[in-house]
Amino acid sequence: YGVALPRTTAHARHAGEPLRIVYHGRIAQPQKRVLEMTRALVAICRQRPDITADLYGSGPDEAALQALLAGDDAEGRVKFLGARPSSELTELLPQYHVAVLLSDFEG
């Protein structure tokens, strides 16, 4: 499980650029609390228009996540972008400033 860390460093945030948050993992409510996390990200992005959040992954609760975002996605600043192969993640993840990792099962 997991993805090897890229050798590059995270993208530096420049003045006027949004703070970019990323979640990549299983889209599963009991294990990852993905719906609570998404509600929290929407609330954060609603309060702070200079923040965006992208969610990547797959799992049994994709439909619930999509329904939640269809109701409120903080004016497009919280997006579910589906699964990505691990080979893409080494280039994708450094584009973000903050990564969110959650689990009720692992320590």
N, C-alpha and C positions, 0 to 999 in steps of 0.2 A: 504494500500500500504506500501511497505517497509519491512524491515527485522529487527527483534530485534537484538540489538548489542550483540555479544558474550561476555561472562564473561571473556574470556581469552584476553590477550593483543596481539598486533601484533607481528609477528615474528621479532626478532632483526636481523638486517643486519650485516653479518660478512665480514671481509676483503676478497676480491676476489669473493664474491657472487654478482650476479646481483641485481640491484634494481628492485623489482617486482611491477608493476602497475596493478590494476584491475578495470574494469568497470563491474558492474552488473546492468542491467536494461532493459528497453524496447528498442528493436532495431527498432527505428522509427526516420526517418530523421527530419520531421518538429518539433516534440516535443523535441527530445534529441540531434539533430544535430550529430547523430552517425557517419555519413560518414566524416564530418569535423574532429570530434574527432579522428577517426581512421587514417585519413591522417596525423594529427598532431602526433599521437603516432608512426606511421611508420617513420616520419621524425626524431623524437626524437631518436628512436631506431637505425636509420641509422647513426646518428651522434655520438651516445653513445652506443657502443656494450655491455656495462655493464648494460643495461636496457632492460627489457622484459615487455610485456603487454599482458594480457589475458582479453578477452571480453566474458561475459556471458549474456544470455538473449534470448528473442524471440520477434518477432514482424514483422510488414509488410515489413520491409526493410532488412530482413536476406539475400535474394538473392543478393541485391546490395552490402551488406557488404562482402559477400563471394566472389563476383566478384572483388571487390576492392582488397581484400587480395590475390586473385589468381594472380593479376597483380603485387603486391608488398606487401610482408609481412615482410620486413626488414630481409630477410634471415631466416624466421621462428621465429623471436622474437616477432611478434605480431600475436596472435591467437584468432580466434573466436571459443569458446568451447560450444556454445549452451545454452539451458536453464538448470537450476538446481533447484530442489525443495528447498524451504526455509529451510527445515530441514538440508540440506547439507551445507548451507551457514555459519552457526555458526562455523563449522570446517574449511571451505574453506577460508573465508575472512582473518583470522589472519595469513595466510601464505604469505600475501602481505604486502608491506611496504607503498604503496600509493593507495588510492581509489579515483576514479574519479566519480563525481555525476553531471549530467547536466540536465537542463530542461528549455525550453522556455515558459512553461506553469505555473509551480509553481514559487512562489516568491523566 
